[in-house]
Amino acid sequence: MRTVLAKHAITFIPPVGDDGTSKPELGWLNVNGKIHCITDIHSFDDFGVEQDTLTLEDGSEWVTQDGGSTFREN
């Protein structure tokens, strides 16, 4: 899945394997051709509206409200 939004080309790269040994456990985010490790995912669900905030190794945060189809910088 590849998304272009607000001048950023963003692709979520899921973790490899499902045995819990993949590093990083949360996967990666490719932002404009640079791959960043996801260090934290915070999920919020309120009255049917879901939002996930992905924190990357460089400290930036990206928000998705559609399960990872589109992202915006927080």
N, C-alpha and C positions, 0 to 999 in steps of 0.2 A: 504494500500500500504506500503510495507516494502522494504527498500533498504539497501544493504551493499556496501559501497564504502569507500575506504581508511581506512579500519579497524574500521569503524563506522557503527553500525546498527541504522538506522534512520527511524522513522515513523511520518508522519504528523497526528495530531489529530485535526479534525475540531471543531469549536465552536459548542456548543449545542444550538439548537433552532435557529430560524431565526427571532425572534421578537425584536432583538437589546438589549435584557437584559442579554445575555450570558456573563459571565465573565470567562476568558478574551474574548473580542470581536473577536480577531484574531485567537484564538485556541492555540494549544500546539505543541511542537516538542519533541518526545521521542528520545533521543540520548543515545545509549548504556544502555537503561533501566532507565535512569533518565529523568523525564518529566519536561520540561522548558516551561514557559509561553512566547508566542510570544508578544513582546511589539510594534513592528513596522514591516511593510512590505513595501519595496520600489520596485516598478515595473519599468522596463525600456524596451522600445520597439524601436528598430532601424532597419529599412529595413528588417523586418520580423524575426529578432532575438529577442526573449523575454528573460528577466532575472529578477528574483525576488530575492531580498535580504531580509532574515528574521532576525531580531534582537531579541535576546532572553534576558530574564530578567537578566542573568549573564553577559551580554555585548557581548557575542559571536555572530558572524554573519555567517549565512549559505546561500549559493547561490544555486538556482536551475534554469536550463535553459530548463527544459522539463515539466513544470507545476507541479512539486513536486514529480516526479518519482524517481529522484536522487538528492542528495545534495552534496556539498563540502564546507568545512570550508573556510571562507574568511580570 
